[in-house]
Amino acid sequence: MNEFFESIGMPFPGLRGIYHVLSRKKPIEDSNESKLAKVLSAFDLTTLGIGSTLGVGVYVLAGQVSKIYAGPAVIFSFLIAAIASIFAGLCYAEFGARVPRAGSAYIYSYVTIGEFIAFIIGWNLILEYAIGSASVVKGLSSYLDNLCGHAMEKFLGTHLPMNIDGLNAYPDIFAFGVTIIFSWAIAFGVKESTRLNTAFTLLNLSVVLFVIIAGLFKVTTKNWTLPKSSIPEGYGEGGFAPYGFAGIIRGAAICFYGFIGFDCIATAGEEAKNPKKSIPFAVIASLAMVFLAYFGISTVLTMMLPYYEQDESAPLVHVFSIYGWTAPQYIVSIGAICAMCTSLMGSMFPLPRIVYAMATDGLLFQFMAEISSKHKTPLNSTLLTGFLTGAFAAIFNLKQLMNMMSIGTFLAYSMVAACVLILRYESTDRKILANGHTLTDYDETKCSFWQLLFNSSRSIVPTKKTSHLVTMLILMYVLQCILLTQVLSNFEENLSHVTASDIVKLAVTLPLLILTLYAISRQPVSPACLAFKVPFVPWVPGFSLLINVYLMIKLDIMTWIRFSVWIAIGLIIFFSYSIRNSCLRMRREMKILTESESRDRSEIDNISLQQNERFTTQTPLMLMQSSI
């Protein structure tokens, strides 16, 4: 270990020093003036959130989930998913009001947990947005190629074949070109790029509204009350919820993916005109609009056609073709293209801002933090990430990497929820004034562990001890969420196979989890005044944390292996570059140097003062002696 630190130009700091290096935090009230242009309004942020969230899934998810998982009860699946997403959105809203800086979950974890975890989150977000952008532009290319009779596939597959396992059959030049065009649009100016995004988003919402209104002319409630005798084998029991409550929950887990993307609003906090108010509004408004779109589409779709006859890949085109409506089929295609364009913009917009934020803090290479003097955008980061995203889309087969985007999103959501809990119960050195009286804290040394755990003295002044206790309880809660996820997996498939042991495990883990949240709720709360606060803390962030841990655990093992490889690359960069180029380290060294110079100057002044005093006292005596 000593040799490693010497190899990167740093003395070995010891175990305590290593902990300090990895956990050093960025001050919330960072005084650095933002170099980005503050031009985004609440409307701009809302359309950005809707555009990145309401992607092509609005034309696919309703049919897929209703046919396989929930039947007509898919509307409740979307409702449950929306509520779970709003819990995560509320956490983002509070942090957006608290820390209105570029970087989203990266900067949130930087000010609450520490530099090392912040780097891991930021590095993870880069992967999430890069793969998300590449997969969207790849889907756009494939969709347009299908409309053109696979002309691009035939031409490029014949003239530029790539016979390499794990790569595309041919270089997707169209996907690369579209990515570069969008990168230039984003780099040209944040206001200009959001105008383009707003145009695509409004067109997409218009198509969704058209589909809902047009479908109302062919709806019938009979498709929600189909008898079991009319249902083909393998499609449940019929009725409104043919797959039961378990099917609704499984459908909600799938529908949750349809609400991913709103976190891009938080990355634009440094470019918002009034981020403390516009970010919370944009997060809640965009999630509400997305839910209404999903709810309307799924309602009309399942009432127009029985759930078991839905097409999984293109349900809207399929149902309109059954009714012989040709024009709506083309309108839906236009809406799908616009949806993919807005999703691409929503995925590409945050990526350079994550890179810019990390480079500004010294955790990534300095040239990535340069700002265009003309457009006030992170030009180098935008063009570099756009080129890499385009290269991924053009060369690699991203089908097996789709889950990588999910693991990045769920990990970011989990960290934001945990950070909200940590900051809400952080310690403060200030006295709290209430009704003109100063409140004093009780003597913690005289309290037992159980009295401290449940705050039996009803202290309202958070201290370092209560803050550390909350942090430990949050760690316990995460472990309990993992255990509860493993227990619940036995209840998901078939309740008839549930054993008495499974019931006992559930009866133990669930109350412990609730008890942990209750213990957190008893602790004294930070008196910080915020423009927006998550209601019902710690229950709302705790529930959000549970959902995201549950969905992460459900990802396949290969996703975790690929994720581990990406994290290993990030660790190499962190320990070889970031740890010695961190701005926090530079500031600390500058502070130590300044204090050392001040101390040396003070010592010199003291020595000079002593010499002067000695000279002033000795001079009269010397004069007297000389006169004698």
N, C-alpha and C positions, 0 to 999 in steps of 0.2 A: 504493500500500500504506500509506503514511504517513497519507493522508487517511482511509483505511478505519478504522485503529486510533483516529484522533482522533474519528471519528464515533461510535464505541462507548465513548468515554470513557477510552481507554487510550493512553499514549504508544507510539510505534513502537519495539518492542524490538530491532530488528535481526534479521538472519538467525539468529544464535546464540540470541537471545532467543525467536524464533518456534519454533525447534526445542525449546527448553526448555519453552515453554508447551504445545506439542502432546504432548510426551513425559513430562510430569511424572506421577509414579506415586503411587498410593495406598499407604500403608504397610500391610503385611499385619497387623501388630499394632496396627491402629487401635483406639484406646482408647475410642471412643464406645460407650456402653452401649446395647444394643438396646432399642427401645421396643416391639417385637413380643412377643407372648406365646409362651413356649417350652412348647408343649403336645404336640408331635407325637412319637410313638414310632416305633421302627423299623417296626412293623407298619403304622402309618398311612402312612409314607412309601412302603412297599412297595406297598400297595394303591393309593396315588396314582399310582405309576409304572406298575403293571399297568393301571389304569383308563385312563390317558391313552395308553398304547401299544396295548393290546389293544382296538382299536376295531372298527368294522364290517368292517375288512379281514379279520378272522379268518373271516368268513362269505362273503368274496368272493375274496380273493387266491389261495387254493388252487386253485379251479376255473379262474380266469383264467390263472394261470401254467402250470398243467399242460396246458391245452388249446393254448395259443399258443406256449409257450417250452420247457418241459422235460419234459412227459409225467409219468409216475410218479416220475421223478427230481426232481420238485419238492421232495421231502423234503431232497435235498442242496442245492437252491437255498436253502431256508430255513436249513439248517445253515451254509452259507457266509455268508449274510446275518447270522445270529445271531453268528457268530464276529467278523465285521467290526463289528457293533454293540457287542459286548462290549469290543472294543479301544477304541472311543470311550467306552464306559461306564466302563472302568478309568481313563481320563484324567479323566473327571468325578468319579469316586470319590476320586482323589488330591486334586483341587482342593477337593472338598467337605470333605475332612478337613483340608486346609491352610487354606482360607478359608471358614469356615462362616457366610457372610453372604448376605442376600437379594440376588439379582441374577444368579446363574448365570454364564454365559460373560462377561457384562458386567463383573462384579466381578473375574473371573479375569484378563481382559485388562487391567483397570485397574491391578492390582498388578504386572503383569509387563511390559507393553509401553508403556502410557501413556494419557493422558486422551483424546486424539483418537481413537485406534483403539477405545478402550473405548466412547466415545460412538457411533461407527459401529456397533459390535456391538450395543449396547443398542438403538439406533434400529432396527436390523435385526430384533432379537428382538421388538420391539413389533409390527412388520409381520407377522412369522411367526405369533405367537400370535393376533393380531387376525383375520387371514385364516383361520387354522386354526379358530378358534372359530366365525367366521361361516359357514364352509363346512360344519362339523359340524352346526350348528343348522339350516342350510338343508337338509342331507340328512335330518335328523330330521323336519322339516316336510314334505318331499316324500314320505318313507316313510309317514308317518301319513296324508297326503292320498291316497296310492295305496290304502291299506287301506280308506279311506272312500269309494272310488269317485270321487276327484277333486272332492269336494264343495266344498272350500275354494277350489280353483282356479276352479271355475265361478262361485261366488258373488262372490268378490273380483274376478275378471276381468271380470264383468259390471257390478258396481257401482262399482269403483274401478280402472278401467284406466289404465295408464301407457304411452302410445305413444311411448316415447323409446328410441332406440338405445343399447345398452349397459346398459340397466336391466331390471329384471324386468317382466314383463307386467302385474303388479299388486303393490301393497305387501304383503309377507308379514307381516301383523300377528301371526300366530301365532309366527313365528320371533323377532320383536322381543319379544313378551311372554315367551317362554321364556327368552330371554337376560337380560331384566331380573330374572326370578324367580331364575335361577341367580346373578346378580350380588348380589342381596340375600342369598341363602343364603351366599355366600362372604364378604360384608361382615358378616354377623351374627356370625361367629366362626369361626376356622380349625378348631377342634376339631369344631364342629357341621357344617361343610361337608365335612370329611374323613369324618365318620360317614356322611353321605349318599353320598359317593363310595364308601366301603367297602361299603355295602349294595348299590349298583348293581354294583360290581365282583364281589362274591361271587355275586350272581345271574347275572351274565354268565359267570363261570367254571363255575357249576353247569350252565348251558345247554350250554357247550362240552363238559363232562364227559358230559352226557346224550347229546349227539350222537355222541361217540366210542363210548360203551358201546352205544347203540342200533345204530350202524352196524356194530359187530363181528359182529352176527348175520347180516349179509348180505355179508360180505367174501369175496373169492376171489382167490388169487394169479394166476389166469389173466389177469386184467386188467393184470398187470405183465409178462406174457410174450406179448403178442399178436404173431402173425406178420405180416410185412409184407403178405402177400396179403389180410389182413382189414382193413387200414387204408385208409380213403378217401384219395384223392389230395390232397396238400397238407398232410397231417398227419404227416410224417416217415417214419421207417423202421420204426416199431413197436418192440416190446420195452420194456425198462425206461427207456431214454434215447433216445426216437425222434428227438430233434433234436440229439443228440450233446453233446459237452462244451461247445461254444459256446452251445447252448441253455440248459444248466444255469447258465452264467455270466450270460447275459442275464436269465434268470429270477431269479438272485440279486440283480441290480441292482434289479429290480422289488420283490422281497421285502424288500429293505432298507428300503423305505418303510413296511413293516408294523411296523418296530421303532422308528420315530421317535416320540418323546414322553417317553421316560424322563428327559430332561434337566429336566423340571419338578420332579423330586426335588431338584435342586440349588438351585432358587429358594426352596425352603422351609428352607434351612439355618439361617436366623436364627430359625426357629420350632421347630426340633427340640430335644428335650431333651438329647440327646447326639450332636450332629451329626458329630463326628469318627469315631464308630463306626457310627452308624445310616445315614448317607448312603452309605458304601461298601457296606454290607450291602444296603440297599434297592435300589441300582442293579443289583448283580449278581443279587440274588434276583428282581427284577421281570423282568429280561431272560431269566433262566432259565425262569421260569414262562411267559412269553410264547412262548418257543421251543417248550416242551413242548406248549402249546396249538396252535400252528401245525403242529407235527410230527404230532400226533395227528389233527387235522382232515384234513390233506392225505393222510395214510396211509389213513384210513378212506374218504375220498372217492374216491381213485383206485383202491381195491380194490373199491368197491361198483359203480363205473360206469367204462367205458373212458374214457380221457382225452379222446378226440376227441368224446365225447358230452356233455361237461360244459357247463353253462350259465355264461357269463362273468359275468353280473350277479347271479344268485342260485343258485349251484350246490347249496347244501344243500336249499333248498326244491324245486329241480328233481329231485334224486335221490330225495327222500322221496316226491314226487308220482309218480315212476315206479313205486315199490314200493307205492303206494297207502296210504301212512301220512299220514293227515290231521292227527292230533294233533301229531306232531313239527313239521309245517309252522308251526303257530301258536306252538309253543314256540320255534322258531328266530326267528320274528318278535319275540317278547318279548325274546329274547336280543339281537337286533339293536338294538332300542330301548334296552335297558339299556346296550349297548356304546356307542351314540351319546351317551347321557347321561353316561357316565363319560368319554368322549373330550371332550365339551363341558366338563365340570368340569376335566379335566386341562389343557385349552387355556386356560380362563379363569382358573384359579388362579394361574399364574405371571405373567400379563400385568400386573396391578396391582402386583405385587412388583418387576417390572423397572422400572416407572415410579416406584415409591416409592424404589427404590435410587438411580436417577438423580436424582430430585428432592432426595433427602437429600444427595447430593454436589454439589448446586447446578447440575447440568447440564440439568435441566428445572425448570419453574415451581414455586415454593416451596409453593403450596397443595396440590400433589400429594403432599407428604411428610407431611401431617398424619395423625395416628393417632387412631382413636376411643378416647376414654378409657374407655369401657365395654367394648368388645369387643376392644381391642388389635389392630385390623386397620387397614390403610391404606384408610380409608373413602372418601375423595374419589377416590383412584386407582381403586378398585374400581368405584364407581358411574359414573365418567366413562368408563373403558374399556368397561364393560358397555353403556353407552348407545351408544357409537360402534360397538361390535361388533354390537349389535342393529340399528343403522341400516344398517350394511353388509349384514347378512343380509336386511333388509326391502326395501332399495331396489335394491342392485346385483346384477347377474348375475355371480356369482363363478366361473363355469366356467373362464374364461380366466385367472383369477388363482390357480388352485390351485398352479401351479409356483412362485409367489412364496413360499409357505410352505416349499417344498423348498430353495430357494436360501438362505433364512435359516437353516434347520436345518444344512445342510451347511457354510455359512460359520462358524457357531458351533462345530460339531464340529471344524472345521479349526483355528480359533483356540485352542480348549482344548488340542488335541494339541500345537500349537506352544508354547503357554504352559507346558505340562508340561516340554517339552524345555528351554526357557529357564531355568525355575526350578531344574531338576535340576542344571544346570551353572553356576548363578550364582556369582559370586565372593563370598568371605567374608574378613573381616579377622581372624578368630579363628584362633589356632594350634590345631592338632589334636593331641590327646594320644593316644598309643597305647603300651600297655605301660609307661606311666609316663614315656615320653620325648617330648620336643617335636620335632615334625617340621618341618623348614624347607623352603621351596621352593627350586628351583634358580634360577640366574641366567638370566632369559629373554633378556637382551640378548646373551648369547653363543650362543644357539640360532639355527639357520637356520630358514627358513620351514617346510621339510619336517619338521625335528625337532619344531617346535612343532605342526605339523598332526597328526602321528601320536604326539605325546607320547613321543618316544623315551627321554626321561629318566625316564619313569614317575612324574611328579609326581602327588601325590594332594591337593595344595592348590590349589583353583580361585582364579584371580586375575582381575583386570579384563581382562587380555589374552586369557586363555583363554575367558572369558565372551563377549567381543566376537567371538572367533573362532567360537564355537558359534552365535551369532546370525547371522553371515554364512553359515555352513554351512547353517543352516535356511532362509535365503532362497534359497540355491542349490538346496537340495533341493526347495523349492516350485516353482521354475522347471523343474527336471528332471521333476517330477511332471506339469506341464503339457505338456512336450515328449513324455513317455512316453505320455500320454493321446492325443495326436495320432497318435503312431506306432501305438498299439494299435488305433485306429479302423480301420486298414486290415486288421487281422486278424479283425475281429468278424463281418463279414457272410459272406464266402466265402473260405476259405483258398486256393482255386484261383486267385484274382486277386492273391495276394500276390507282389510282385516281389522281385528280388534286392536292390534298393535299400531296400525295406521291412525286409528281414532285416538288412541292414547297420546301418540306423538303430536297430533294436531291439538289435542286438549292441553298439552304442555307448552308447545311453542307459541301458539297464538296469544294466550294470556300473558306470557312473558314479554312478547313483543309490545302488547298494549301497555303493560306495566312500565316498560322502559320509556315509552312516549309520555306516560303520565308523570314519571319522575322528571323528565326533561321539562314538562309544562310547569312543574312546581318551582323551578329555579328562577331567581330574579332576572328580569329582562333589562337589556340595555336601554337607556333613556334617549338614545339618538333619535332625532326628529327626521323623518323621511317624507318625501312627496308621495310615496306609495308604499304600503306594507302588505305582505301576505296575510290574509285573515286566518284565524284559527291555527296559529302556530303553537305546537309543533305538528299538529295532526295533518294539515295539508302537505307540507314538505315531506313528512314521514310517509304518507300514502304515496306520494309521487316517487319517493325513493324505493318503496316496496315494488311498485309496478315496473320500474326500470330495471331493478335487480332481477325480477322475475323474467322479464323478456330477454335480458342478457344471458341468463343461465340457460335459456331455451335454445340459444344458437348452437350450431353443430361444432364438433371438435376441430374441424379443419379451419373454421373461421378463427378460433382462438389460436391455432398454430400460426396462421398468416399474420394475425394481429401481434403475436409475440415476436415474429421476425421483424415487423415494422418497428416495434418498440425497441428491439435490440439495436437497430440502425440509429434510432433517436438517442439511445443511451451513449453510443459512441460519439455522436456530435456533442451531446451535453458535456461529457467528461473531458473531451479533447478541445472544445472551443468555448462553449457557453459558460462553464464554471469559472473561467478566468477572464471572460470579456463581459460579464454581467455588469450592468450599470450600477446595481446595488453594491457590488463589490468595489467598483471604482469610487463610488461616493463614500463608502466606508473607509477606503484607503486614503482618500482625499481628506476626510474628516480627521483620521488619525494623524496624517501628516500635518494638517493645520494645527491640531492640538499640540503636536510635538514641537512645531516651530514656535507656537505661542508660549509653550512651557519653556523652551530654550531662551526665547526672548525675555520672558519673565525672570529667568535665572540670571541672565546677563544684566538686566535692569537692577535686580537685587544686589548683584555683586558691585555694580557701578555705584549704587546708592550707599552700600556699606563703605566703599572706598572713599566716596565723597564725605560721608559722616566722619570717617577716620581722619580724612585730610583736614576737615573743618575743626576738628577737636585738637589735632596735633599742631596745626599752624600757629595759633597764639603761643603755645608752649615753646615752640621752636624759636619764635621771634623774641620771647623773653630771655631764653637761654643765649641767643646770639647777642642781645643787648648787654647782658651781664658779662 
